[in-house]
Amino acid sequence: MWEWEEQTALTELLEELLDPDCTFWTSVENQPWSRLAGIMRKRRGVKPGICDVLIWHRGRTVGLELKSLLGRVSPAQREVRLGLLCAGVEWWCCRTATAALTALHRSGVPLSGWKPPQLGVWEEPQADPDCVIWHPEVLAQRREDRAR
């Protein structure tokens, strides 16, 4: 639910902050609703692991992968990331809508009237999926789980 809520919040912010005269963006729904739908998507060339949000701004492409506090980048997402990087796409893993806006700001995409806030260490957008910093509550829960 966290990821869905953050994607919804991001959608509202992108609609408000991006200039439609020089920027285009879309969210991507990559989950098949049935086995047959998955087969048909594969035949049409839909790649598993594509980013949740793609933004194009004046020849630059940025991919945003949103993850919940517990979420990890899947093997398919890692493979897509490498392909996108080879094609010149900037790729970011973000845990919040604010982190996603920060990633866009760092990628040079202008956001009308928006100033990057101070983010918690765990909230920083990551360009490398191996550099994920966990939320303090997640770390505490993992320690508890290991202790049991």
N, CA, C and O atoms as a GROMACS GRO file, in nm:
protein
  592
    1MET      N    1   0.082  -0.119   0.000
    1MET     CA    2   0.000   0.000   0.000
    1MET      C    3   0.087   0.126   0.000
    1MET      O    4   0.053   0.226  -0.065
    2TRP      N    5   0.198   0.122   0.073
    2TRP     CA    6   0.288   0.237   0.080
    2TRP      C    7   0.330   0.281  -0.060
    2TRP      O    8   0.319   0.399  -0.095
    3GLU      N    9   0.377   0.186  -0.140
    3GLU     CA   10   0.425   0.219  -0.274
    3GLU      C   11   0.314   0.281  -0.358
    3GLU      O   12   0.337   0.379  -0.428
    4TRP      N   13   0.194   0.224  -0.351
    4TRP     CA   14   0.081   0.276  -0.428
    4TRP      C   15   0.049   0.419  -0.386
    4TRP      O   16   0.027   0.505  -0.471
    5GLU      N   17   0.048   0.446  -0.256
    5GLU     CA   18   0.019   0.580  -0.206
    5GLU      C   19   0.125   0.680  -0.251
    5GLU      O   20   0.094   0.793  -0.287
    6GLU      N   21   0.251   0.639  -0.248
    6GLU     CA   22   0.359   0.728  -0.292
    6GLU      C   23   0.352   0.753  -0.443
    6GLU      O   24   0.379   0.864  -0.488
    7GLN      N   25   0.315   0.651  -0.521
    7GLN     CA   26   0.300   0.671  -0.665
    7GLN      C   27   0.185   0.767  -0.695
    7GLN      O   28   0.195   0.850  -0.785
    8THR      N   29   0.077   0.755  -0.620
    8THR     CA   30  -0.037   0.846  -0.638
    8THR      C   31   0.003   0.989  -0.601
    8THR      O   32  -0.032   1.083  -0.672
    9ALA      N   33   0.075   1.005  -0.491
    9ALA     CA   34   0.123   1.138  -0.450
    9ALA      C   35   0.217   1.195  -0.556
    9ALA      O   36   0.210   1.314  -0.589
   10LEU      N   37   0.305   1.111  -0.610
   10LEU     CA   38   0.398   1.156  -0.714
   10LEU      C   39   0.323   1.201  -0.838
   10LEU      O   40   0.359   1.302  -0.899
   11THR      N   41   0.220   1.127  -0.877
   11THR     CA   42   0.140   1.164  -0.994
   11THR      C   43   0.084   1.306  -0.978
   11THR      O   44   0.094   1.387  -1.070
   12GLU      N   45   0.027   1.334  -0.863
   12GLU     CA   46  -0.030   1.467  -0.838
   12GLU      C   47   0.078   1.575  -0.844
   12GLU      O   48   0.056   1.682  -0.900
   13LEU      N   49   0.195   1.546  -0.787
   13LEU     CA   50   0.304   1.644  -0.788
   13LEU      C   51   0.360   1.666  -0.928
   13LEU      O   52   0.390   1.780  -0.965
   14LEU      N   53   0.375   1.560  -1.006
   14LEU     CA   54   0.426   1.576  -1.143
   14LEU      C   55   0.329   1.657  -1.228
   14LEU      O   56   0.372   1.741  -1.307
   15GLU      N   57   0.200   1.633  -1.212
   15GLU     CA   58   0.099   1.711  -1.286
   15GLU      C   59   0.111   1.860  -1.252
   15GLU      O   60   0.092   1.945  -1.339
   16GLU      N   61   0.141   1.889  -1.129
   16GLU     CA   62   0.150   2.027  -1.082
   16GLU      C   63   0.283   2.095  -1.117
   16GLU      O   64   0.285   2.213  -1.151
   17LEU      N   65   0.394   2.021  -1.110
   17LEU     CA   66   0.527   2.082  -1.114
   17LEU      C   67   0.600   2.075  -1.248
   17LEU      O   68   0.689   2.157  -1.272
   18LEU      N   69   0.564   1.980  -1.335
   18LEU     CA   70   0.634   1.968  -1.463
   18LEU      C   71   0.571   2.058  -1.569
   18LEU      O   72   0.449   2.074  -1.573
   19ASP      N   73   0.655   2.116  -1.653
   19ASP     CA   74   0.608   2.200  -1.762
   19ASP      C   75   0.570   2.111  -1.881
   19ASP      O   76   0.657   2.049  -1.941
   20PRO      N   77   0.440   2.104  -1.915
   20PRO     CA   78   0.397   2.015  -2.024
   20PRO      C   79   0.446   2.061  -2.162
   20PRO      O   80   0.437   1.984  -2.258
   21ASP      N   81   0.498   2.182  -2.173
   21ASP     CA   82   0.549   2.230  -2.302
   21ASP      C   83   0.686   2.170  -2.336
   21ASP      O   84   0.727   2.174  -2.452
   22CYS      N   85   0.756   2.116  -2.236
   22CYS     CA   86   0.889   2.061  -2.264
   22CYS      C   87   0.915   1.929  -2.192
   22CYS      O   88   1.026   1.876  -2.196
   23THR      N   89   0.812   1.876  -2.125
   23THR     CA   90   0.830   1.752  -2.050
   23THR      C   91   0.709   1.661  -2.073
   23THR      O   92   0.594   1.706  -2.074
   24PHE      N   93   0.738   1.533  -2.091
   24PHE     CA   94   0.633   1.432  -2.099
   24PHE      C   95   0.668   1.322  -2.000
   24PHE      O   96   0.784   1.287  -1.984
   25TRP      N   97   0.567   1.268  -1.935
   25TRP     CA   98   0.592   1.159  -1.841
   25TRP      C   99   0.475   1.062  -1.843
   25TRP      O  100   0.364   1.095  -1.886
   26THR      N  101   0.503   0.941  -1.796
   26THR     CA  102   0.398   0.841  -1.782
   26THR      C  103   0.435   0.744  -1.672
   26THR      O  104   0.552   0.715  -1.649
   27SER      N  105   0.334   0.694  -1.606
   27SER     CA  106   0.353   0.580  -1.516
   27SER      C  107   0.334   0.455  -1.600
   27SER      O  108   0.264   0.457  -1.702
   28VAL      N  109   0.396   0.347  -1.557
   28VAL     CA  110   0.389   0.222  -1.633
   28VAL      C  111   0.327   0.116  -1.544
   28VAL      O  112   0.372   0.094  -1.431
   29GLU      N  113   0.225   0.051  -1.594
   29GLU     CA  114   0.162  -0.061  -1.522
   29GLU      C  115   0.218  -0.188  -1.584
   29GLU      O  116   0.189  -0.220  -1.700
   30ASN      N  117   0.296  -0.259  -1.509
   30ASN     CA  118   0.368  -0.374  -1.564
   30ASN      C  119   0.320  -0.507  -1.508
   30ASN      O  120   0.382  -0.610  -1.534
   31GLN      N  121   0.212  -0.508  -1.433
   31GLN     CA  122   0.163  -0.632  -1.375
   31GLN      C  123   0.053  -0.692  -1.463
   31GLN      O  124  -0.049  -0.627  -1.486
   32PRO      N  125   0.072  -0.814  -1.512
   32PRO     CA  126  -0.036  -0.876  -1.588
   32PRO      C  127  -0.150  -0.918  -1.495
   32PRO      O  128  -0.127  -0.961  -1.382
   33TRP      N  129  -0.272  -0.904  -1.544
   33TRP     CA  130  -0.390  -0.938  -1.464
   33TRP      C  131  -0.420  -1.086  -1.464
   33TRP      O  132  -0.495  -1.135  -1.380
   34SER      N  133  -0.362  -1.157  -1.559
   34SER     CA  134  -0.382  -1.301  -1.567
   34SER      C  135  -0.261  -1.364  -1.636
   34SER      O  136  -0.175  -1.294  -1.689
   35ARG      N  137  -0.257  -1.496  -1.635
   35ARG     CA  138  -0.147  -1.565  -1.702
   35ARG      C  139  -0.149  -1.537  -1.853
   35ARG      O  140  -0.045  -1.514  -1.914
   36LEU      N  141  -0.269  -1.540  -1.911
   36LEU     CA  142  -0.282  -1.512  -2.054
   36LEU      C  143  -0.236  -1.370  -2.086
   36LEU      O  144  -0.168  -1.348  -2.187
   37ALA      N  145  -0.274  -1.273  -2.001
   37ALA     CA  146  -0.232  -1.135  -2.024
   37ALA      C  147  -0.080  -1.124  -2.019
   37ALA      O  148  -0.020  -1.050  -2.097
   38GLY      N  149  -0.018  -1.198  -1.927
   38GLY     CA  150   0.128  -1.200  -1.919
   38GLY      C  151   0.192  -1.256  -2.045
   38GLY      O  152   0.292  -1.203  -2.093
   39ILE      N  153   0.135  -1.363  -2.098
   39ILE     CA  154   0.186  -1.424  -2.222
   39ILE      C  155   0.173  -1.326  -2.338
   39ILE      O  156   0.265  -1.309  -2.417
   40MET      N  157   0.056  -1.260  -2.347
   40MET     CA  158   0.033  -1.164  -2.456
   40MET      C  159   0.128  -1.045  -2.445
   40MET      O  160   0.179  -0.997  -2.546
   41ARG      N  161   0.151  -0.996  -2.324
   41ARG     CA  162   0.245  -0.884  -2.306
   41ARG      C  163   0.385  -0.924  -2.352
   41ARG      O  164   0.453  -0.848  -2.421
   42LYS      N  165   0.427  -1.044  -2.313
   42LYS     CA  166   0.560  -1.090  -2.351
   42LYS      C  167   0.573  -1.098  -2.503
   42LYS      O  168   0.675  -1.058  -2.559
   43ARG      N  169   0.469  -1.149  -2.571
   43ARG     CA  170   0.471  -1.158  -2.718
   43ARG      C  171   0.477  -1.020  -2.784
   43ARG      O  172   0.535  -1.005  -2.891
   44ARG      N  173   0.418  -0.921  -2.719
   44ARG     CA  174   0.420  -0.785  -2.772
   44ARG      C  175   0.548  -0.711  -2.737
   44ARG      O  176   0.568  -0.596  -2.778
   45GLY      N  177   0.637  -0.776  -2.660
   45GLY     CA  178   0.766  -0.715  -2.627
   45GLY      C  179   0.769  -0.634  -2.499
   45GLY      O  180   0.864  -0.560  -2.475
   46VAL      N  181   0.666  -0.648  -2.416
   46VAL     CA  182   0.666  -0.577  -2.288
   46VAL      C  183   0.773  -0.642  -2.199
   46VAL      O  184   0.768  -0.763  -2.174
   47LYS      N  185   0.866  -0.563  -2.153
   47LYS     CA  186   0.976  -0.614  -2.072
   47LYS      C  187   0.942  -0.612  -1.924
   47LYS      O  188   0.896  -0.509  -1.873
   48PRO      N  189   0.963  -0.721  -1.853
   48PRO     CA  190   0.944  -0.717  -1.708
   48PRO      C  191   1.056  -0.633  -1.645
   48PRO      O  192   1.170  -0.635  -1.692
   49GLY      N  193   1.022  -0.561  -1.540
   49GLY     CA  194   1.122  -0.484  -1.468
   49GLY      C  195   1.134  -0.339  -1.512
   49GLY      O  196   1.220  -0.267  -1.462
   50ILE      N  197   1.049  -0.295  -1.605
   50ILE     CA  198   1.056  -0.155  -1.649
   50ILE      C  199   1.021  -0.064  -1.532
   50ILE      O  200   0.947  -0.103  -1.442
   51CYS      N  201   1.073   0.056  -1.534
   51CYS     CA  202   1.053   0.152  -1.424
   51CYS      C  203   0.906   0.185  -1.405
   51CYS      O  204   0.825   0.171  -1.496
   52ASP      N  205   0.872   0.229  -1.284
   52ASP     CA  206   0.735   0.269  -1.252
   52ASP      C  207   0.695   0.397  -1.323
   52ASP      O  208   0.580   0.413  -1.364
   53VAL      N  209   0.791   0.489  -1.339
   53VAL     CA  210   0.763   0.619  -1.401
   53VAL      C  211   0.877   0.652  -1.496
   53VAL      O  212   0.994   0.635  -1.463
   54LEU      N  213   0.841   0.699  -1.615
   54LEU     CA  214   0.940   0.746  -1.713
   54LEU      C  215   0.911   0.892  -1.745
   54LEU      O  216   0.796   0.931  -1.766
   55ILE      N  217   1.018   0.973  -1.748
   55ILE     CA  218   1.005   1.117  -1.773
   55ILE      C  219   1.101   1.153  -1.885
   55ILE      O  220   1.218   1.114  -1.884
   56TRP      N  221   1.050   1.228  -1.982
   56TRP     CA  222   1.132   1.280  -2.091
   56TRP      C  223   1.130   1.432  -2.082
   56TRP      O  224   1.024   1.493  -2.078
   57HIS      N  225   1.250   1.491  -2.078
   57HIS     CA  226   1.261   1.637  -2.073
   57HIS      C  227   1.373   1.681  -2.165
   57HIS      O  228   1.491   1.656  -2.138
   58ARG      N  229   1.336   1.746  -2.276
   58ARG     CA  230   1.433   1.804  -2.370
   58ARG      C  231   1.547   1.709  -2.405
   58ARG      O  232   1.664   1.744  -2.392
   59GLY      N  233   1.512   1.589  -2.447
   59GLY     CA  234   1.611   1.492  -2.491
   59GLY      C  235   1.670   1.406  -2.381
   59GLY      O  236   1.747   1.314  -2.409
   60ARG      N  237   1.635   1.432  -2.259
   60ARG     CA  238   1.685   1.354  -2.145
   60ARG      C  239   1.574   1.260  -2.099
   60ARG      O  240   1.457   1.298  -2.098
   61THR      N  241   1.610   1.138  -2.062
   61THR     CA  242   1.514   1.042  -2.010
   61THR      C  243   1.555   1.002  -1.870
   61THR      O  244   1.672   0.973  -1.843
   62VAL      N  245   1.457   1.001  -1.780
   62VAL     CA  246   1.480   0.962  -1.641
   62VAL      C  247   1.379   0.853  -1.606
   62VAL      O  248   1.260   0.868  -1.633
   63GLY      N  249   1.427   0.744  -1.547
   63GLY     CA  250   1.341   0.637  -1.500
   63GLY      C  251   1.340   0.635  -1.348
   63GLY      O  252   1.445   0.642  -1.284
   64LEU      N  253   1.221   0.626  -1.292
   64LEU     CA  254   1.205   0.621  -1.146
   64LEU      C  255   1.143   0.488  -1.106
   64LEU      O  256   1.036   0.450  -1.156
   65GLU      N  257   1.208   0.419  -1.017
   65GLU     CA  258   1.155   0.296  -0.960
   65GLU      C  259   1.119   0.326  -0.815
   65GLU      O  260   1.206   0.356  -0.734
   66LEU      N  261   0.989   0.319  -0.783
   66LEU     CA  262   0.946   0.344  -0.646
   66LEU      C  263   0.938   0.214  -0.569
   66LEU      O  264   0.888   0.113  -0.620
   67LYS      N  265   0.988   0.217  -0.447
   67LYS     CA  266   0.988   0.099  -0.361
   67LYS      C  267   0.930   0.134  -0.225
   67LYS      O  268   0.946   0.247  -0.177
   68SER      N  269   0.865   0.038  -0.164
   68SER     CA  270   0.814   0.055  -0.028
   68SER      C  271   0.932   0.056   0.069
   68SER      O  272   1.047   0.038   0.028
   69LEU      N  273   0.905   0.077   0.195
   69LEU     CA  274   1.011   0.076   0.296
   69LEU      C  275   1.084  -0.057   0.300
   69LEU      O  276   1.203  -0.063   0.334
   70LEU      N  277   1.012  -0.165   0.265
   70LEU     CA  278   1.072  -0.299   0.266
   70LEU      C  279   1.116  -0.346   0.128
   70LEU      O  280   1.184  -0.447   0.116
   71GLY      N  281   1.076  -0.272   0.025
   71GLY     CA  282   1.097  -0.317  -0.113
   71GLY      C  283   1.242  -0.322  -0.155
   71GLY      O  284   1.326  -0.244  -0.110
   72ARG      N  285   1.269  -0.418  -0.243
   72ARG     CA  286   1.402  -0.434  -0.302
   72ARG      C  287   1.388  -0.437  -0.453
   72ARG      O  288   1.283  -0.471  -0.507
   73VAL      N  289   1.494  -0.400  -0.520
   73VAL     CA  290   1.497  -0.405  -0.666
   73VAL      C  291   1.512  -0.551  -0.708
   73VAL      O  292   1.603  -0.620  -0.665
   74SER      N  293   1.420  -0.596  -0.794
   74SER     CA  294   1.419  -0.736  -0.838
   74SER      C  295   1.530  -0.761  -0.941
   74SER      O  296   1.584  -0.666  -0.998
   75PRO      N  297   1.563  -0.888  -0.966
   75PRO     CA  298   1.661  -0.919  -1.071
   75PRO      C  299   1.620  -0.862  -1.208
   75PRO      O  300   1.704  -0.811  -1.281
   76ALA      N  301   1.491  -0.871  -1.242
   76ALA     CA  302   1.446  -0.816  -1.371
   76ALA      C  303   1.464  -0.665  -1.374
   76ALA      O  304   1.503  -0.610  -1.478
   77GLN      N  305   1.438  -0.597  -1.263
   77GLN     CA  306   1.455  -0.452  -1.257
   77GLN      C  307   1.603  -0.414  -1.267
   77GLN      O  308   1.637  -0.313  -1.328
   78ARG      N  309   1.689  -0.495  -1.209
   78ARG     CA  310   1.834  -0.470  -1.219
   78ARG      C  311   1.879  -0.483  -1.365
   78ARG      O  312   1.959  -0.403  -1.414
   79GLU      N  313   1.826  -0.584  -1.434
   79GLU     CA  314   1.862  -0.606  -1.574
   79GLU      C  315   1.813  -0.489  -1.661
   79GLU      O  316   1.887  -0.439  -1.746
   80VAL      N  317   1.690  -0.445  -1.638
   80VAL     CA  318   1.637  -0.331  -1.712
   80VAL      C  319   1.719  -0.206  -1.683
   80VAL      O  320   1.750  -0.129  -1.773
   81ARG      N  321   1.755  -0.186  -1.557
   81ARG     CA  322   1.837  -0.070  -1.519
   81ARG      C  323   1.965  -0.066  -1.601
   81ARG      O  324   2.001   0.038  -1.656
   82LEU      N  325   2.034  -0.180  -1.610
   82LEU     CA  326   2.160  -0.184  -1.687
   82LEU      C  327   2.136  -0.149  -1.833
   82LEU      O  328   2.214  -0.074  -1.893
   83GLY      N  329   2.030  -0.202  -1.891
   83GLY     CA  330   1.997  -0.170  -2.031
   83GLY      C  331   1.966  -0.022  -2.049
   83GLY      O  332   2.009   0.040  -2.146
   84LEU      N  333   1.891   0.035  -1.954
   84LEU     CA  334   1.857   0.177  -1.962
   84LEU      C  335   1.982   0.263  -1.948
   84LEU      O  336   1.999   0.361  -2.021
   85LEU      N  337   2.070   0.227  -1.855
   85LEU     CA  338   2.194   0.304  -1.838
   85LEU      C  339   2.278   0.302  -1.966
   85LEU      O  340   2.334   0.404  -2.005
   86CYS      N  341   2.286   0.185  -2.031
   86CYS     CA  342   2.360   0.175  -2.158
   86CYS      C  343   2.299   0.264  -2.266
   86CYS      O  344   2.370   0.311  -2.355
   87ALA      N  345   2.168   0.286  -2.258
   87ALA     CA  346   2.099   0.370  -2.357
   87ALA      C  347   2.101   0.518  -2.318
   87ALA      O  348   2.043   0.601  -2.387
   88GLY      N  349   2.167   0.551  -2.206
   88GLY     CA  350   2.178   0.690  -2.166
   88GLY      C  351   2.067   0.741  -2.075
   88GLY      O  352   2.054   0.862  -2.054
   89VAL      N  353   1.986   0.650  -2.023
   89VAL     CA  354   1.877   0.687  -1.934
   89VAL      C  355   1.930   0.697  -1.791
   89VAL      O  356   2.010   0.614  -1.748
   90GLU      N  357   1.886   0.799  -1.719
   90GLU     CA  358   1.919   0.809  -1.578
   90GLU      C  359   1.816   0.728  -1.500
   90GLU      O  360   1.696   0.740  -1.526
   91TRP      N  361   1.860   0.647  -1.406
   91TRP     CA  362   1.773   0.556  -1.330
   91TRP      C  363   1.788   0.584  -1.182
   91TRP      O  364   1.899   0.598  -1.131
   92TRP      N  365   1.674   0.592  -1.113
   92TRP     CA  366   1.674   0.618  -0.969
   92TRP      C  367   1.577   0.524  -0.898
   92TRP      O  368   1.468   0.495  -0.948
   93CYS      N  369   1.618   0.477  -0.780
   93CYS     CA  370   1.529   0.404  -0.690
   93CYS      C  371   1.490   0.500  -0.578
   93CYS      O  372   1.576   0.559  -0.513
   94CYS      N  373   1.359   0.515  -0.556
   94CYS     CA  374   1.308   0.613  -0.460
   94CYS      C  375   1.206   0.548  -0.368
   94CYS      O  376   1.129   0.462  -0.411
   95ARG      N  377   1.207   0.589  -0.242
   95ARG     CA  378   1.113   0.535  -0.145
   95ARG      C  379   0.994   0.626  -0.120
   95ARG      O  380   0.893   0.582  -0.064
   96THR      N  381   1.003   0.752  -0.160
   96THR     CA  382   0.892   0.846  -0.141
   96THR      C  383   0.877   0.933  -0.264
   96THR      O  384   0.966   0.942  -0.348
   97ALA      N  385   0.761   0.999  -0.273
   97ALA     CA  386   0.737   1.094  -0.382
   97ALA      C  387   0.838   1.209  -0.374
   97ALA      O  388   0.886   1.256  -0.477
   98THR      N  389   0.869   1.253  -0.253
   98THR     CA  390   0.966   1.361  -0.234
   98THR      C  391   1.105   1.319  -0.283
   98THR      O  392   1.176   1.398  -0.344
   99ALA      N  393   1.142   1.194  -0.255
   99ALA     CA  394   1.270   1.142  -0.304
   99ALA      C  395   1.271   1.139  -0.457
   99ALA      O  396   1.374   1.167  -0.519
  100ALA      N  397   1.158   1.104  -0.518
  100ALA     CA  398   1.149   1.101  -0.665
  100ALA      C  399   1.166   1.241  -0.723
  100ALA      O  400   1.235   1.257  -0.824
  101LEU      N  401   1.105   1.341  -0.661
  101LEU     CA  402   1.123   1.479  -0.707
  101LEU      C  403   1.268   1.522  -0.691
  101LEU      O  404   1.322   1.591  -0.777
  102THR      N  405   1.330   1.481  -0.582
  102THR     CA  406   1.472   1.512  -0.561
  102THR      C  407   1.557   1.449  -0.670
  102THR      O  408   1.651   1.512  -0.719
  103ALA      N  409   1.527   1.326  -0.708
  103ALA     CA  410   1.600   1.259  -0.815
  103ALA      C  411   1.584   1.335  -0.946
  103ALA      O  412   1.681   1.355  -1.019
  104LEU      N  413   1.462   1.378  -0.976
  104LEU     CA  414   1.440   1.456  -1.098
  104LEU      C  415   1.519   1.587  -1.095
  104LEU      O  416   1.580   1.626  -1.194
  105HIS      N  417   1.518   1.653  -0.981
  105HIS     CA  418   1.594   1.777  -0.964
  105HIS      C  419   1.743   1.752  -0.989
  105HIS      O  420   1.809   1.829  -1.059
  106ARG      N  421   1.795   1.644  -0.933
  106ARG     CA  422   1.938   1.610  -0.952
  106ARG      C  423   1.969   1.572  -1.096
  106ARG      O  424   2.083   1.584  -1.141
  107SER      N  425   1.867   1.527  -1.169
  107SER     CA  426   1.884   1.491  -1.311
  107SER      C  427   1.866   1.612  -1.403
  107SER      O  428   1.879   1.599  -1.525
  108GLY      N  429   1.838   1.728  -1.345
  108GLY     CA  430   1.826   1.849  -1.426
  108GLY      C  431   1.688   1.874  -1.482
  108GLY      O  432   1.672   1.957  -1.571
  109VAL      N  433   1.586   1.804  -1.432
  109VAL     CA  434   1.449   1.826  -1.477
  109VAL      C  435   1.389   1.938  -1.390
  109VAL      O  436   1.378   1.921  -1.269
  110PRO      N  437   1.351   2.051  -1.451
  110PRO     CA  438   1.298   2.162  -1.371
  110PRO      C  439   1.159   2.131  -1.315
  110PRO      O  440   1.073   2.075  -1.383
  111LEU      N  441   1.140   2.170  -1.190
  111LEU     CA  442   1.013   2.152  -1.120
  111LEU      C  443   0.968   2.291  -1.075
  111LEU      O  444   1.032   2.353  -0.990
  112SER      N  445   0.860   2.339  -1.132
  112SER     CA  446   0.812   2.475  -1.112
  112SER      C  447   0.792   2.510  -0.964
  112SER      O  448   0.703   2.456  -0.898
  113GLY      N  449   0.875   2.602  -0.913
  113GLY     CA  450   0.860   2.652  -0.777
  113GLY      C  451   0.896   2.554  -0.667
  113GLY      O  452   0.867   2.580  -0.550
  114TRP      N  453   0.958   2.442  -0.701
  114TRP     CA  454   0.989   2.339  -0.601
  114TRP      C  455   1.134   2.350  -0.559
  114TRP      O  456   1.224   2.363  -0.642
  115LYS      N  457   1.158   2.343  -0.430
  115LYS     CA  458   1.293   2.344  -0.375
  115LYS      C  459   1.316   2.210  -0.304
  115LYS      O  460   1.230   2.164  -0.229
  116PRO      N  461   1.432   2.148  -0.328
  116PRO     CA  462   1.456   2.018  -0.264
  116PRO      C  463   1.466   2.031  -0.112
  116PRO      O  464   1.541   2.114  -0.061
  117PRO      N  465   1.390   1.950  -0.040
  117PRO     CA  466   1.396   1.954   0.106
  117PRO      C  467   1.512   1.869   0.159
  117PRO      O  468   1.576   1.795   0.084
  118GLN      N  469   1.537   1.880   0.286
  118GLN     CA  470   1.634   1.792   0.352
  118GLN      C  471   1.568   1.655   0.368
  118GLN      O  472   1.459   1.645   0.425
  119LEU      N  473   1.631   1.552   0.318
  119LEU     CA  474   1.577   1.416   0.327
  119LEU      C  475   1.649   1.337   0.435
  119LEU      O  476   1.766   1.361   0.463
  120GLY      N  477   1.578   1.244   0.494
  120GLY     CA  478   1.643   1.150   0.584
  120GLY      C  479   1.738   1.062   0.503
  120GLY      O  480   1.718   1.042   0.384
  121VAL      N  481   1.840   1.011   0.568
  121VAL     CA  482   1.939   0.928   0.498
  121VAL      C  483   1.872   0.812   0.425
  121VAL      O  484   1.909   0.781   0.312
  122TRP      N  485   1.773   0.749   0.487
  122TRP     CA  486   1.703   0.635   0.428
  122TRP      C  487   1.619   0.675   0.307
  122TRP      O  488   1.585   0.592   0.223
  123GLU      N  489   1.585   0.805   0.299
  123GLU     CA  490   1.495   0.852   0.194
  123GLU      C  491   1.568   0.900   0.069
  123GLU      O  492   1.505   0.921  -0.035
  124GLU      N  493   1.698   0.916   0.077
  124GLU     CA  494   1.776   0.965  -0.038
  124GLU      C  495   1.754   0.876  -0.161
  124GLU      O  496   1.759   0.754  -0.150
  125PRO      N  497   1.729   0.937  -0.278
  125PRO     CA  498   1.717   0.856  -0.400
  125PRO      C  499   1.852   0.791  -0.431
  125PRO      O  500   1.957   0.852  -0.411
  126GLN      N  501   1.847   0.668  -0.479
  126GLN     CA  502   1.969   0.593  -0.507
  126GLN      C  503   1.979   0.560  -0.655
  126GLN      O  504   1.883   0.511  -0.715
  127ALA      N  505   2.095   0.587  -0.715
  127ALA     CA  506   2.119   0.551  -0.854
  127ALA      C  507   2.172   0.408  -0.864
  127ALA      O  508   2.172   0.349  -0.972
  128ASP      N  509   2.216   0.353  -0.752
  128ASP     CA  510   2.269   0.217  -0.747
  128ASP      C  511   2.182   0.134  -0.653
  128ASP      O  512   2.175   0.165  -0.534
  129PRO      N  513   2.116   0.029  -0.703
  129PRO     CA  514   2.027  -0.049  -0.617
  129PRO      C  515   2.099  -0.123  -0.505
  129PRO      O  516   2.035  -0.172  -0.412
  130ASP      N  517   2.232  -0.133  -0.511
  130ASP     CA  518   2.308  -0.198  -0.406
  130ASP      C  519   2.342  -0.103  -0.290
  130ASP      O  520   2.399  -0.144  -0.190
  131CYS      N  521   2.305   0.024  -0.305
  131CYS     CA  522   2.336   0.123  -0.202
  131CYS      C  523   2.213   0.164  -0.123
  131CYS      O  524   2.206   0.277  -0.072
  132VAL      N  525   2.116   0.076  -0.111
  132VAL     CA  526   1.993   0.107  -0.039
  132VAL      C  527   2.021   0.121   0.110
  132VAL      O  528   2.088   0.038   0.170
  133ILE      N  529   1.969   0.228   0.168
  133ILE     CA  530   1.978   0.250   0.312
  133ILE      C  531   1.838   0.231   0.367
  133ILE      O  532   1.743   0.295   0.321
  134TRP      N  533   1.824   0.143   0.465
  134TRP     CA  534   1.693   0.107   0.517
  134TRP      C  535   1.642   0.208   0.617
  134TRP      O  536   1.719   0.272   0.689
  135HIS      N  537   1.511   0.222   0.621
  135HIS     CA  538   1.443   0.306   0.719
  135HIS      C  539   1.474   0.251   0.859
  135HIS      O  540   1.481   0.130   0.875
  136PRO      N  541   1.493   0.337   0.961
  136PRO     CA  542   1.525   0.289   1.096
  136PRO      C  543   1.426   0.185   1.150
  136PRO      O  544   1.467   0.091   1.217
  137GLU      N  545   1.296   0.201   1.123
  137GLU     CA  546   1.197   0.104   1.170
  137GLU      C  547   1.217  -0.033   1.104
  137GLU      O  548   1.200  -0.137   1.168
  138VAL      N  549   1.254  -0.032   0.977
  138VAL     CA  550   1.279  -0.157   0.905
  138VAL      C  551   1.402  -0.225   0.964
  138VAL      O  552   1.401  -0.347   0.986
  139LEU      N  553   1.507  -0.149   0.991
  139LEU     CA  554   1.628  -0.206   1.051
  139LEU      C  555   1.598  -0.266   1.188
  139LEU      O  556   1.646  -0.376   1.220
  140ALA      N  557   1.520  -0.195   1.269
  140ALA     CA  558   1.485  -0.246   1.402
  140ALA      C  559   1.406  -0.376   1.390
  140ALA      O  560   1.431  -0.470   1.466
  141GLN      N  561   1.312  -0.382   1.297
  141GLN     CA  562   1.233  -0.504   1.278
  141GLN      C  563   1.321  -0.620   1.232
  141GLN      O  564   1.302  -0.733   1.278
  142ARG      N  565   1.416  -0.595   1.145
  142ARG     CA  566   1.505  -0.699   1.098
  142ARG      C  567   1.592  -0.753   1.212
  142ARG      O  568   1.617  -0.873   1.222
  143ARG      N  569   1.638  -0.660   1.298
  143ARG     CA  570   1.717  -0.704   1.414
  143ARG      C  571   1.633  -0.793   1.505
  143ARG      O  572   1.680  -0.897   1.552
  144GLU      N  573   1.510  -0.753   1.528
  144GLU     CA  574   1.419  -0.835   1.611
  144GLU      C  575   1.398  -0.973   1.550
  144GLU      O  576   1.404  -1.074   1.619
  145ASP      N  577   1.373  -0.974   1.419
  145ASP     CA  578   1.350  -1.102   1.349
  145ASP      C  579   1.472  -1.193   1.360
  145ASP      O  580   1.458  -1.314   1.382
  146ARG      N  581   1.591  -1.138   1.346
  146ARG     CA  582   1.713  -1.218   1.356
  146ARG      C  583   1.734  -1.271   1.497
  146ARG      O  584   1.781  -1.383   1.517
  147ALA      N  585   1.700  -1.187   1.594
  147ALA     CA  586   1.717  -1.227   1.735
  147ALA      C  587   1.628  -1.345   1.770
  147ALA      O  588   1.665  -1.429   1.852
  148ARG      N  589   1.510  -1.350   1.708
  148ARG     CA  590   1.417  -1.462   1.734
  148ARG      C  591   1.469  -1.582   1.665
  148ARG      O  592   1.408  -1.689   1.673
   0.00000   0.00000   0.00000
